Amino acid sequence: MEDYTFPKGLGADEFYEGDDNFVTDETLSTFNANEIMMDLINFVQKEASWRKGQNVIIPMGGDWSMQNAQIGFKKLESLISYINEHNTANIVLKMSTPSDYVEAIKKENIKWPVRYDDLMPYMERPDYWTGFYTSRPDSKKYIHDFSSMTNG
């Protein structure tokens, strides 16, 4: 997964220009449901190939997305319904929450490695978000406040 927004081509609101509408009516010349379904299935299979367990999370949103939630959720519901009805890849999509995902992962009883290294800096090509997540935030706030008083 390249980032935490919609998979490429699957943006679900008007903010994601260039992403096609999801058209399930086969009588229309713009019918594209099977193509989009295969793109999403390929995406899920690629994600699953490097994850533990049977559950794969697909973030559907991000900064400034879902500005018109009615459009976004309608497209996602249509996408999920169509794919669950038509795919032959033994994939079931479900609109969920992070909490539901964590619970599903817990039920799989996967043994996870313990990490002691730092996961920072967070990188979003070409920028690094150093300090976005941080340790000792209270100390840093006190230093910042004191510096602004003494330099100010």
Buried (B, 14 or more C-beta within 10 A) or exposed (E): BEEEBBBEBBBBBEBBEEBEEBBBEEEEEEEBBBEBBEBBBEBBEEBBEEBEEEBBBBEBBBEEBBEEEEBBBBBBEBBBEBBEEEBEEEBEBEEBEEEEBEEBBEEEEEEEEEEEEEEBEEEEEEEEEEEEEEEEEEEEEEEEEEEEEEEE
